[in-house]
C-alpha cells in the first residue's frame, strides 16, 4: 500500500483515467473539478472501466473496492491539495488556465510537491512561467484511454530540475506505465513522429501512390503497426489531425507539417473520420 496522496485536477476524459490508475496503484487519490456533474460522471466512468476490467479478467474484483476506498472527490481545491505529494492537472488545453491553476496549486502546497501537467501540445516552460518554483513543474503526457495506454511522455521544461524528472519517472512506473523523457519541444516525441507519418500517408493518397487500405496494410504488415496511419487519422478525427498539423507547422517551421490540401478539403467537406461516418474509410455505427 502506498501512503502518498496524489491530486488530479479536472475530472474529464483524461483526469478520471489518471485518478483511476493512481487509486488502483494504491495512492490516496483526490479528484478535483469545478463542476460537481463532472465528478459524478467520472465516478460512473471509473466504475464502468473497472467492471469491464473484471469481466475481461484484467482486474481482480477486490481491486474495485480498494480503488473506490482510495479515491475521493471534491470541488474544493484547498481540500484536494492538502497533504498531497503530487498534483497532476488535466484541465482544458488553454495556456492561461493552466498557468493560473498551477500558480494557485504552488501557493497551496509546499516546495517539495511535484506539479505535473498533462498537456498534449503546450510548452511546459510556458505553463510553469508564473510558478515561483518552476523546477518542480514537469509534463506528464498520458494517453487516452489512460487505464489502457501504457505510455507516459515526461516533458522536461527549461527550468524543470533533473530531480523532478526522476520523481516523475518513478511515479509513472508506480502507476504501471512506461515513461519516456522528452525535451520541451513542439509535439514532444509521440505527436511529432505520429503526425509526420500520418501527413505523409495523406500526401501519398493525394498523389495516387496507393489506396488508403493498401498504405495502411503496408505499415501494418511491413512495420507491425497495430493500426495504419490513415485509419488512425479517422479514429482521432481529421479535424483534430489538421489542428495539430497546423500547430506543428507554425511552431517547427518545417514543410513536413504543412497540412496537405486533401486533408484541408476533407475537413471542409465535413469528412472527419469515424465521428462523422466518413474519412479515408466509411464508418457505420
Ligand atoms: P475534458 O474537457 O474532457 O476535461 C476537462 C475537465 O476539466 C472538465 O471536467 C472541466 O470541468 C474541468 N475544468 C475546467 N476548468 C477547470 C478548473 N479551473 N479547475 C478544475 N477543473 C476544471 O478534457 P481532456 O480531454 O481530459 O483534456 C485535458 C488535458 O489533457 C488537456 O490538456 C488535453 O490536451 C490533454 N490530453 C487529452 C487527451 C485526449 O485524448 N482527450 C490525450 C492526452 C492529453
py3Dmol code that shows the C-alpha trace and the ligand (Angstrom):
import py3Dmol

protein = """\
ATOM      1  CA  UNK A   1       0.000   0.000   0.000  1.00  0.00           C
ATOM      2  CA  UNK A   2       1.285   3.399  -0.974  1.00  0.00           C
ATOM      3  CA  UNK A   3       0.569   6.142   1.537  1.00  0.00           C
ATOM      4  CA  UNK A   4       1.316   9.076  -0.758  1.00  0.00           C
ATOM      5  CA  UNK A   5      -1.507  11.393  -1.687  1.00  0.00           C
ATOM      6  CA  UNK A   6      -1.965  12.304  -5.332  1.00  0.00           C
ATOM      7  CA  UNK A   7      -4.305  15.050  -6.519  1.00  0.00           C
ATOM      8  CA  UNK A   8      -5.803  15.121 -10.013  1.00  0.00           C
ATOM      9  CA  UNK A   9      -7.284  18.392 -11.259  1.00  0.00           C
ATOM     10  CA  UNK A  10     -10.012  18.130 -13.899  1.00  0.00           C
ATOM     11  CA  UNK A  11     -12.243  15.061 -14.000  1.00  0.00           C
ATOM     12  CA  UNK A  12     -12.824  14.792 -17.771  1.00  0.00           C
ATOM     13  CA  UNK A  13     -11.606  12.288 -20.367  1.00  0.00           C
ATOM     14  CA  UNK A  14      -8.041  12.240 -19.042  1.00  0.00           C
ATOM     15  CA  UNK A  15      -8.485  13.233 -15.388  1.00  0.00           C
ATOM     16  CA  UNK A  16     -10.851  10.408 -14.477  1.00  0.00           C
ATOM     17  CA  UNK A  17      -8.443   7.904 -16.055  1.00  0.00           C
ATOM     18  CA  UNK A  18      -5.401   9.282 -14.246  1.00  0.00           C
ATOM     19  CA  UNK A  19      -7.320   9.215 -10.951  1.00  0.00           C
ATOM     20  CA  UNK A  20      -8.365   5.622 -11.625  1.00  0.00           C
ATOM     21  CA  UNK A  21      -4.819   4.347 -12.254  1.00  0.00           C
ATOM     22  CA  UNK A  22      -3.482   6.283  -9.251  1.00  0.00           C
ATOM     23  CA  UNK A  23      -6.139   4.831  -6.922  1.00  0.00           C
ATOM     24  CA  UNK A  24      -5.529   1.356  -8.336  1.00  0.00           C
ATOM     25  CA  UNK A  25      -1.792   1.787  -7.685  1.00  0.00           C
ATOM     26  CA  UNK A  26      -2.601   2.465  -4.024  1.00  0.00           C
ATOM     27  CA  UNK A  27      -2.232   6.246  -3.880  1.00  0.00           C
ATOM     28  CA  UNK A  28      -4.704   8.089  -1.716  1.00  0.00           C
ATOM     29  CA  UNK A  29      -6.229   9.909  -4.662  1.00  0.00           C
ATOM     30  CA  UNK A  30      -8.239  13.120  -4.693  1.00  0.00           C
ATOM     31  CA  UNK A  31     -10.063  14.167  -7.814  1.00  0.00           C
ATOM     32  CA  UNK A  32     -10.938  17.848  -8.084  1.00  0.00           C
ATOM     33  CA  UNK A  33     -13.212  19.582 -10.601  1.00  0.00           C
ATOM     34  CA  UNK A  34     -15.132  22.844 -10.553  1.00  0.00           C
ATOM     35  CA  UNK A  35     -18.235  21.021 -11.770  1.00  0.00           C
ATOM     36  CA  UNK A  36     -19.950  18.531  -9.421  1.00  0.00           C
ATOM     37  CA  UNK A  37     -21.513  16.899 -12.524  1.00  0.00           C
ATOM     38  CA  UNK A  38     -18.025  16.212 -13.920  1.00  0.00           C
ATOM     39  CA  UNK A  39     -17.111  14.413 -10.692  1.00  0.00           C
ATOM     40  CA  UNK A  40     -20.312  12.358 -10.780  1.00  0.00           C
ATOM     41  CA  UNK A  41     -19.652  11.417 -14.402  1.00  0.00           C
ATOM     42  CA  UNK A  42     -16.047  10.488 -13.533  1.00  0.00           C
ATOM     43  CA  UNK A  43     -17.265   8.173 -10.774  1.00  0.00           C
ATOM     44  CA  UNK A  44     -19.598   6.414 -13.212  1.00  0.00           C
ATOM     45  CA  UNK A  45     -16.848   6.075 -15.849  1.00  0.00           C
ATOM     46  CA  UNK A  46     -14.340   4.669 -13.361  1.00  0.00           C
ATOM     47  CA  UNK A  47     -16.883   2.127 -12.043  1.00  0.00           C
ATOM     48  CA  UNK A  48     -17.672   1.100 -15.624  1.00  0.00           C
ATOM     49  CA  UNK A  49     -13.958   0.781 -16.571  1.00  0.00           C
ATOM     50  CA  UNK A  50     -13.376  -1.417 -13.526  1.00  0.00           C
ATOM     51  CA  UNK A  51     -16.472  -3.536 -14.182  1.00  0.00           C
ATOM     52  CA  UNK A  52     -15.295  -4.130 -17.773  1.00  0.00           C
ATOM     53  CA  UNK A  53     -11.819  -4.981 -16.469  1.00  0.00           C
ATOM     54  CA  UNK A  54     -13.302  -7.583 -14.103  1.00  0.00           C
ATOM     55  CA  UNK A  55     -15.370  -9.092 -16.918  1.00  0.00           C
ATOM     56  CA  UNK A  56     -12.291  -9.401 -19.113  1.00  0.00           C
ATOM     57  CA  UNK A  57     -10.269 -10.924 -16.268  1.00  0.00           C
ATOM     58  CA  UNK A  58      -7.866  -7.957 -16.159  1.00  0.00           C
ATOM     59  CA  UNK A  59      -8.991  -6.625 -12.775  1.00  0.00           C
ATOM     60  CA  UNK A  60      -9.365  -8.563  -9.528  1.00  0.00           C
ATOM     61  CA  UNK A  61     -12.860  -7.912  -8.047  1.00  0.00           C
ATOM     62  CA  UNK A  62     -11.205  -6.954  -4.731  1.00  0.00           C
ATOM     63  CA  UNK A  63      -9.389  -4.173  -6.548  1.00  0.00           C
ATOM     64  CA  UNK A  64     -12.685  -2.462  -7.299  1.00  0.00           C
ATOM     65  CA  UNK A  65     -13.391  -1.935  -3.620  1.00  0.00           C
ATOM     66  CA  UNK A  66      -9.805  -0.906  -2.840  1.00  0.00           C
ATOM     67  CA  UNK A  67      -9.890   1.601  -5.694  1.00  0.00           C
ATOM     68  CA  UNK A  68     -13.189   3.044  -4.516  1.00  0.00           C
ATOM     69  CA  UNK A  69     -11.802   3.401  -0.957  1.00  0.00           C
ATOM     70  CA  UNK A  70      -8.621   5.114  -2.175  1.00  0.00           C
ATOM     71  CA  UNK A  71     -10.478   7.691  -4.262  1.00  0.00           C
ATOM     72  CA  UNK A  72     -12.254  10.815  -3.048  1.00  0.00           C
ATOM     73  CA  UNK A  73     -13.791  13.679  -4.979  1.00  0.00           C
ATOM     74  CA  UNK A  74     -14.115  17.350  -4.156  1.00  0.00           C
ATOM     75  CA  UNK A  75     -14.909  20.764  -5.613  1.00  0.00           C
ATOM     76  CA  UNK A  76     -12.596  22.466  -3.079  1.00  0.00           C
ATOM     77  CA  UNK A  77      -9.026  22.939  -4.345  1.00  0.00           C
ATOM     78  CA  UNK A  78      -7.509  23.584  -0.884  1.00  0.00           C
ATOM     79  CA  UNK A  79      -9.049  20.354   0.400  1.00  0.00           C
ATOM     80  CA  UNK A  80      -7.918  18.482  -2.728  1.00  0.00           C
ATOM     81  CA  UNK A  81      -4.279  19.537  -2.422  1.00  0.00           C
ATOM     82  CA  UNK A  82      -3.959  19.382   1.365  1.00  0.00           C
ATOM     83  CA  UNK A  83      -1.170  16.914   2.222  1.00  0.00           C
ATOM     84  CA  UNK A  84      -0.631  15.889  -1.399  1.00  0.00           C
ATOM     85  CA  UNK A  85       2.855  14.989  -2.617  1.00  0.00           C
ATOM     86  CA  UNK A  86       1.908  15.130  -6.302  1.00  0.00           C
ATOM     87  CA  UNK A  87      -0.599  17.262  -8.232  1.00  0.00           C
ATOM     88  CA  UNK A  88      -1.438  16.412 -11.852  1.00  0.00           C
ATOM     89  CA  UNK A  89      -3.567  18.825 -13.825  1.00  0.00           C
ATOM     90  CA  UNK A  90      -5.813  17.676 -16.695  1.00  0.00           C
ATOM     91  CA  UNK A  91      -7.910  20.776 -17.378  1.00  0.00           C
ATOM     92  CA  UNK A  92      -8.672  22.004 -20.923  1.00  0.00           C
ATOM     93  CA  UNK A  93      -5.792  22.860 -23.256  1.00  0.00           C
ATOM     94  CA  UNK A  94      -5.622  26.634 -22.567  1.00  0.00           C
ATOM     95  CA  UNK A  95      -2.313  28.184 -21.590  1.00  0.00           C
ATOM     96  CA  UNK A  96      -3.645  30.890 -19.250  1.00  0.00           C
ATOM     97  CA  UNK A  97      -5.965  28.422 -17.489  1.00  0.00           C
ATOM     98  CA  UNK A  98      -3.083  26.020 -16.818  1.00  0.00           C
ATOM     99  CA  UNK A  99      -0.706  28.821 -15.781  1.00  0.00           C
ATOM    100  CA  UNK A 100      -3.146  30.262 -13.261  1.00  0.00           C
ATOM    101  CA  UNK A 101      -4.116  26.879 -11.909  1.00  0.00           C
ATOM    102  CA  UNK A 102      -0.517  25.794 -11.331  1.00  0.00           C
ATOM    103  CA  UNK A 103       0.223  29.102  -9.639  1.00  0.00           C
ATOM    104  CA  UNK A 104      -2.744  28.509  -7.318  1.00  0.00           C
ATOM    105  CA  UNK A 105      -1.523  24.954  -6.615  1.00  0.00           C
ATOM    106  CA  UNK A 106       2.015  26.211  -5.984  1.00  0.00           C
ATOM    107  CA  UNK A 107       0.641  28.660  -3.406  1.00  0.00           C
ATOM    108  CA  UNK A 108      -1.401  25.943  -1.722  1.00  0.00           C
ATOM    109  CA  UNK A 109       1.432  23.394  -1.495  1.00  0.00           C
ATOM    110  CA  UNK A 110       4.991  23.270  -0.177  1.00  0.00           C
ATOM    111  CA  UNK A 111       8.055  23.352  -2.445  1.00  0.00           C
ATOM    112  CA  UNK A 112       8.553  19.597  -2.273  1.00  0.00           C
ATOM    113  CA  UNK A 113       5.260  18.897  -4.050  1.00  0.00           C
ATOM    114  CA  UNK A 114       5.546  17.782  -7.679  1.00  0.00           C
ATOM    115  CA  UNK A 115       3.356  19.789 -10.074  1.00  0.00           C
ATOM    116  CA  UNK A 116       2.606  17.961 -13.326  1.00  0.00           C
ATOM    117  CA  UNK A 117       0.665  18.959 -16.425  1.00  0.00           C
ATOM    118  CA  UNK A 118      -0.991  16.531 -18.810  1.00  0.00           C
ATOM    119  CA  UNK A 119      -0.813  18.991 -21.688  1.00  0.00           C
ATOM    120  CA  UNK A 120      -0.674  17.334 -25.106  1.00  0.00           C
ATOM    121  CA  UNK A 121       0.735  20.312 -27.026  1.00  0.00           C
ATOM    122  CA  UNK A 122       1.569  23.342 -24.869  1.00  0.00           C
ATOM    123  CA  UNK A 123       5.078  24.245 -23.748  1.00  0.00           C
ATOM    124  CA  UNK A 124       5.828  23.132 -20.177  1.00  0.00           C
ATOM    125  CA  UNK A 125       8.257  26.043 -19.759  1.00  0.00           C
ATOM    126  CA  UNK A 126       5.442  28.473 -20.548  1.00  0.00           C
ATOM    127  CA  UNK A 127       2.935  26.663 -18.314  1.00  0.00           C
ATOM    128  CA  UNK A 128       5.479  26.931 -15.465  1.00  0.00           C
ATOM    129  CA  UNK A 129       6.216  30.616 -16.117  1.00  0.00           C
ATOM    130  CA  UNK A 130       4.091  32.039 -13.276  1.00  0.00           C
ATOM    131  CA  UNK A 131       5.070  29.412 -10.688  1.00  0.00           C
ATOM    132  CA  UNK A 132       7.700  30.789  -8.256  1.00  0.00           C
ATOM    133  CA  UNK A 133       9.391  27.356  -8.107  1.00  0.00           C
ATOM    134  CA  UNK A 134       9.321  26.162 -11.764  1.00  0.00           C
ATOM    135  CA  UNK A 135      11.909  23.453 -11.078  1.00  0.00           C
ATOM    136  CA  UNK A 136       9.096  21.317  -9.656  1.00  0.00           C
ATOM    137  CA  UNK A 137       6.876  21.605 -12.751  1.00  0.00           C
ATOM    138  CA  UNK A 138       7.006  18.772 -15.304  1.00  0.00           C
ATOM    139  CA  UNK A 139       4.908  17.422 -18.174  1.00  0.00           C
ATOM    140  CA  UNK A 140       3.313  14.021 -17.721  1.00  0.00           C
ATOM    141  CA  UNK A 141       1.562  13.308 -21.010  1.00  0.00           C
ATOM    142  CA  UNK A 142      -0.786  10.344 -20.547  1.00  0.00           C
ATOM    143  CA  UNK A 143      -2.608   8.752 -23.465  1.00  0.00           C
ATOM    144  CA  UNK A 144      -6.302   8.092 -23.942  1.00  0.00           C
ATOM    145  CA  UNK A 145      -7.776   5.835 -22.555  1.00  0.00           C
ATOM    146  CA  UNK A 146      -5.440   6.215 -19.588  1.00  0.00           C
ATOM    147  CA  UNK A 147      -6.318   2.922 -17.891  1.00  0.00           C
ATOM    148  CA  UNK A 148      -5.291   1.031 -21.040  1.00  0.00           C
ATOM    149  CA  UNK A 149      -2.497   3.016 -22.729  1.00  0.00           C
ATOM    150  CA  UNK A 150       0.949   2.282 -21.358  1.00  0.00           C
ATOM    151  CA  UNK A 151       2.987   5.303 -22.438  1.00  0.00           C
ATOM    152  CA  UNK A 152       3.660   8.475 -20.445  1.00  0.00           C
ATOM    153  CA  UNK A 153       5.802  11.198 -22.036  1.00  0.00           C
ATOM    154  CA  UNK A 154       7.701  13.051 -19.331  1.00  0.00           C
ATOM    155  CA  UNK A 155       8.431  16.522 -20.582  1.00  0.00           C
ATOM    156  CA  UNK A 156      11.356  18.447 -19.139  1.00  0.00           C
ATOM    157  CA  UNK A 157      10.831  22.208 -19.319  1.00  0.00           C
ATOM    158  CA  UNK A 158      13.742  24.680 -19.323  1.00  0.00           C
ATOM    159  CA  UNK A 159      13.554  25.058 -15.550  1.00  0.00           C
ATOM    160  CA  UNK A 160      12.467  21.524 -14.607  1.00  0.00           C
ATOM    161  CA  UNK A 161      15.103  20.000 -12.312  1.00  0.00           C
ATOM    162  CA  UNK A 162      16.531  16.555 -13.001  1.00  0.00           C
ATOM    163  CA  UNK A 163      15.285  15.509  -9.560  1.00  0.00           C
ATOM    164  CA  UNK A 164      11.741  16.364 -10.656  1.00  0.00           C
ATOM    165  CA  UNK A 165      12.173  14.339 -13.866  1.00  0.00           C
ATOM    166  CA  UNK A 166      13.389  11.375 -11.807  1.00  0.00           C
ATOM    167  CA  UNK A 167      10.397  11.653  -9.473  1.00  0.00           C
ATOM    168  CA  UNK A 168       8.018  11.766 -12.445  1.00  0.00           C
ATOM    169  CA  UNK A 169       9.725   8.732 -13.945  1.00  0.00           C
ATOM    170  CA  UNK A 170       9.406   6.746 -10.689  1.00  0.00           C
ATOM    171  CA  UNK A 171       5.783   7.824 -10.277  1.00  0.00           C
ATOM    172  CA  UNK A 172       4.986   6.708 -13.849  1.00  0.00           C
ATOM    173  CA  UNK A 173       6.391   3.255 -13.105  1.00  0.00           C
ATOM    174  CA  UNK A 174       4.412   3.054  -9.848  1.00  0.00           C
ATOM    175  CA  UNK A 175       1.294   3.783 -11.901  1.00  0.00           C
ATOM    176  CA  UNK A 176       2.103   0.740 -14.045  1.00  0.00           C
ATOM    177  CA  UNK A 177       3.090   2.818 -17.092  1.00  0.00           C
ATOM    178  CA  UNK A 178       6.251   3.148 -19.168  1.00  0.00           C
ATOM    179  CA  UNK A 179       7.962   6.554 -19.098  1.00  0.00           C
ATOM    180  CA  UNK A 180       9.984   8.225 -21.824  1.00  0.00           C
ATOM    181  CA  UNK A 181      11.729  11.554 -21.236  1.00  0.00           C
ATOM    182  CA  UNK A 182      11.394  14.271 -23.864  1.00  0.00           C
ATOM    183  CA  UNK A 183      12.689  17.825 -24.172  1.00  0.00           C
ATOM    184  CA  UNK A 184      10.033  20.542 -24.164  1.00  0.00           C
ATOM    185  CA  UNK A 185       9.732  20.784 -27.936  1.00  0.00           C
ATOM    186  CA  UNK A 186       6.570  21.030 -30.089  1.00  0.00           C
ATOM    187  CA  UNK A 187       4.716  17.735 -30.477  1.00  0.00           C
ATOM    188  CA  UNK A 188       7.081  16.115 -27.932  1.00  0.00           C
ATOM    189  CA  UNK A 189       8.122  12.705 -29.344  1.00  0.00           C
ATOM    190  CA  UNK A 190       4.825  10.955 -29.997  1.00  0.00           C
ATOM    191  CA  UNK A 191       2.808  13.637 -31.836  1.00  0.00           C
ATOM    192  CA  UNK A 192       5.742  14.895 -33.895  1.00  0.00           C
ATOM    193  CA  UNK A 193       6.565  11.474 -35.303  1.00  0.00           C
ATOM    194  CA  UNK A 194       2.990  10.174 -35.465  1.00  0.00           C
ATOM    195  CA  UNK A 195       1.724  13.285 -37.262  1.00  0.00           C
ATOM    196  CA  UNK A 196       4.676  13.322 -39.708  1.00  0.00           C
ATOM    197  CA  UNK A 197       3.866   9.751 -40.785  1.00  0.00           C
ATOM    198  CA  UNK A 198       0.124  10.449 -40.894  1.00  0.00           C
ATOM    199  CA  UNK A 199       0.608  13.507 -43.143  1.00  0.00           C
ATOM    200  CA  UNK A 200       2.977  11.663 -45.479  1.00  0.00           C
ATOM    201  CA  UNK A 201       0.364   8.895 -45.831  1.00  0.00           C
ATOM    202  CA  UNK A 202      -2.236  11.534 -46.823  1.00  0.00           C
ATOM    203  CA  UNK A 203       0.168  13.034 -49.379  1.00  0.00           C
ATOM    204  CA  UNK A 204       0.611   9.526 -50.836  1.00  0.00           C
ATOM    205  CA  UNK A 205      -3.186   9.190 -51.272  1.00  0.00           C
ATOM    206  CA  UNK A 206      -3.196  12.644 -52.872  1.00  0.00           C
ATOM    207  CA  UNK A 207      -0.522  11.559 -55.373  1.00  0.00           C
ATOM    208  CA  UNK A 208      -2.311   8.286 -56.120  1.00  0.00           C
ATOM    209  CA  UNK A 209       0.619   6.176 -54.905  1.00  0.00           C
ATOM    210  CA  UNK A 210      -1.729   3.561 -53.410  1.00  0.00           C
ATOM    211  CA  UNK A 211      -5.206   3.265 -51.877  1.00  0.00           C
ATOM    212  CA  UNK A 212      -5.708   4.153 -48.178  1.00  0.00           C
ATOM    213  CA  UNK A 213      -6.292   0.452 -47.442  1.00  0.00           C
ATOM    214  CA  UNK A 214      -3.021  -0.553 -49.122  1.00  0.00           C
ATOM    215  CA  UNK A 215      -0.987   2.209 -47.447  1.00  0.00           C
ATOM    216  CA  UNK A 216      -2.339   1.100 -44.060  1.00  0.00           C
ATOM    217  CA  UNK A 217      -1.649  -2.552 -44.870  1.00  0.00           C
ATOM    218  CA  UNK A 218       1.934  -1.636 -45.829  1.00  0.00           C
ATOM    219  CA  UNK A 219       2.552  -0.227 -42.364  1.00  0.00           C
ATOM    220  CA  UNK A 220       0.688  -2.978 -40.508  1.00  0.00           C
ATOM    221  CA  UNK A 221       2.324  -5.910 -42.269  1.00  0.00           C
ATOM    222  CA  UNK A 222       5.628  -4.256 -43.177  1.00  0.00           C
ATOM    223  CA  UNK A 223       6.276  -2.461 -39.885  1.00  0.00           C
ATOM    224  CA  UNK A 224       3.935  -4.207 -37.453  1.00  0.00           C
ATOM    225  CA  UNK A 225       1.830  -1.114 -36.773  1.00  0.00           C
ATOM    226  CA  UNK A 226      -1.311  -2.242 -34.885  1.00  0.00           C
ATOM    227  CA  UNK A 227      -3.350   0.192 -36.995  1.00  0.00           C
ATOM    228  CA  UNK A 228      -2.445   2.020 -40.216  1.00  0.00           C
ATOM    229  CA  UNK A 229      -1.804   5.808 -40.192  1.00  0.00           C
ATOM    230  CA  UNK A 230      -4.910   6.657 -42.264  1.00  0.00           C
ATOM    231  CA  UNK A 231      -7.291   4.561 -40.210  1.00  0.00           C
ATOM    232  CA  UNK A 232      -5.736   6.081 -37.096  1.00  0.00           C
ATOM    233  CA  UNK A 233      -6.375   9.567 -38.508  1.00  0.00           C
ATOM    234  CA  UNK A 234     -10.032   8.607 -38.970  1.00  0.00           C
ATOM    235  CA  UNK A 235     -10.188   7.388 -35.356  1.00  0.00           C
ATOM    236  CA  UNK A 236      -8.527  10.501 -33.901  1.00  0.00           C
ATOM    237  CA  UNK A 237     -10.628  12.822 -36.103  1.00  0.00           C
ATOM    238  CA  UNK A 238      -9.290  14.539 -39.236  1.00  0.00           C
ATOM    239  CA  UNK A 239     -10.153  17.978 -37.825  1.00  0.00           C
ATOM    240  CA  UNK A 240      -8.003  17.217 -34.763  1.00  0.00           C
ATOM    241  CA  UNK A 241      -5.199  15.997 -37.084  1.00  0.00           C
ATOM    242  CA  UNK A 242      -5.434  19.218 -39.103  1.00  0.00           C
ATOM    243  CA  UNK A 243      -5.256  21.394 -35.958  1.00  0.00           C
ATOM    244  CA  UNK A 244      -2.171  19.573 -34.691  1.00  0.00           C
ATOM    245  CA  UNK A 245      -0.508  19.723 -38.126  1.00  0.00           C
ATOM    246  CA  UNK A 246      -1.146  23.481 -38.325  1.00  0.00           C
ATOM    247  CA  UNK A 247       0.241  23.960 -34.809  1.00  0.00           C
ATOM    248  CA  UNK A 248       3.400  21.942 -35.573  1.00  0.00           C
ATOM    249  CA  UNK A 249       3.816  23.655 -38.946  1.00  0.00           C
ATOM    250  CA  UNK A 250       3.835  27.059 -37.221  1.00  0.00           C
ATOM    251  CA  UNK A 251       5.964  26.008 -34.248  1.00  0.00           C
ATOM    252  CA  UNK A 252       8.583  23.928 -36.077  1.00  0.00           C
ATOM    253  CA  UNK A 253       8.503  25.997 -39.258  1.00  0.00           C
ATOM    254  CA  UNK A 254       9.000  22.852 -41.323  1.00  0.00           C
ATOM    255  CA  UNK A 255       7.287  21.913 -44.646  1.00  0.00           C
ATOM    256  CA  UNK A 256       6.970  18.366 -43.275  1.00  0.00           C
ATOM    257  CA  UNK A 257       3.983  19.560 -41.256  1.00  0.00           C
ATOM    258  CA  UNK A 258       2.297  21.713 -43.905  1.00  0.00           C
ATOM    259  CA  UNK A 259      -1.279  20.347 -43.971  1.00  0.00           C
ATOM    260  CA  UNK A 260      -1.899  18.533 -47.290  1.00  0.00           C
ATOM    261  CA  UNK A 261      -4.626  20.097 -49.479  1.00  0.00           C
ATOM    262  CA  UNK A 262      -6.580  16.811 -49.351  1.00  0.00           C
ATOM    263  CA  UNK A 263      -6.758  16.953 -45.546  1.00  0.00           C
ATOM    264  CA  UNK A 264      -7.996  20.557 -45.615  1.00  0.00           C
ATOM    265  CA  UNK A 265     -10.577  19.676 -48.263  1.00  0.00           C
ATOM    266  CA  UNK A 266     -11.901  16.660 -46.344  1.00  0.00           C
ATOM    267  CA  UNK A 267     -12.307  18.717 -43.170  1.00  0.00           C
ATOM    268  CA  UNK A 268     -14.107  21.473 -45.157  1.00  0.00           C
ATOM    269  CA  UNK A 269     -16.487  18.834 -46.530  1.00  0.00           C
ATOM    270  CA  UNK A 270     -17.197  17.503 -43.042  1.00  0.00           C
ATOM    271  CA  UNK A 271     -15.388  14.213 -43.677  1.00  0.00           C
ATOM    272  CA  UNK A 272     -13.866  13.999 -40.224  1.00  0.00           C
ATOM    273  CA  UNK A 273     -13.406  10.236 -39.913  1.00  0.00           C
ATOM    274  CA  UNK A 274     -15.266   7.896 -37.586  1.00  0.00           C
ATOM    275  CA  UNK A 275     -17.201  10.611 -35.748  1.00  0.00           C
ATOM    276  CA  UNK A 276     -18.821  11.908 -38.958  1.00  0.00           C
ATOM    277  CA  UNK A 277     -19.226   8.488 -40.603  1.00  0.00           C
ATOM    278  CA  UNK A 278     -16.690   9.127 -43.373  1.00  0.00           C
ATOM    279  CA  UNK A 279     -12.990   9.889 -43.706  1.00  0.00           C
ATOM    280  CA  UNK A 280     -10.467   7.747 -45.546  1.00  0.00           C
ATOM    281  CA  UNK A 281     -12.869   4.923 -44.671  1.00  0.00           C
ATOM    282  CA  UNK A 282     -16.636   4.667 -44.335  1.00  0.00           C
ATOM    283  CA  UNK A 283     -17.761   4.089 -40.748  1.00  0.00           C
ATOM    284  CA  UNK A 284     -21.090   2.554 -39.907  1.00  0.00           C
ATOM    285  CA  UNK A 285     -22.489   2.557 -36.357  1.00  0.00           C
TER     286      UNK A 285
END
"""
ligand_1 = """\
44
LIG
P -12.049 17.388 -20.830
O -12.699 18.561 -21.433
O -12.612 16.027 -21.066
O -11.962 17.584 -19.237
C -11.536 18.770 -18.635
C -12.145 18.875 -17.241
O -11.554 19.993 -16.577
C -13.666 19.111 -17.240
O -14.281 18.155 -16.379
C -13.812 20.531 -16.689
O -14.989 20.689 -15.882
C -12.568 20.644 -15.841
N -12.112 22.020 -15.574
C -12.158 23.107 -16.387
N -11.608 24.155 -15.761
C -11.224 23.735 -14.539
C -10.579 24.359 -13.418
N -10.212 25.626 -13.447
N -10.343 23.614 -12.319
C -10.705 22.307 -12.288
N -11.297 21.659 -13.306
C -11.543 22.370 -14.414
O -10.515 17.457 -21.304
P -9.491 16.244 -21.567
O -9.729 15.684 -22.943
O -9.498 15.338 -20.377
O -8.109 17.045 -21.658
C -7.458 17.505 -20.505
C -5.992 17.738 -20.813
O -5.405 16.506 -21.247
C -5.729 18.733 -21.951
O -4.568 19.453 -21.640
C -5.504 17.843 -23.166
O -4.693 18.459 -24.139
C -4.771 16.683 -22.513
N -4.852 15.400 -23.249
C -6.024 14.985 -23.795
C -6.076 13.753 -24.472
C -7.380 13.248 -25.060
O -7.338 12.296 -25.853
N -8.524 13.789 -24.685
C -4.922 12.966 -24.573
C -3.727 13.413 -23.973
C -3.710 14.632 -23.305
"""
view = py3Dmol.view(width=600, height=400)
view.addModel(protein, "pdb")
view.setStyle({"model": 0}, {"cartoon": {"style": "trace"}})
view.addModel(ligand_1, "xyz")
view.setStyle({"model": 1}, {"stick": {}})
view.zoomTo()
view.show()
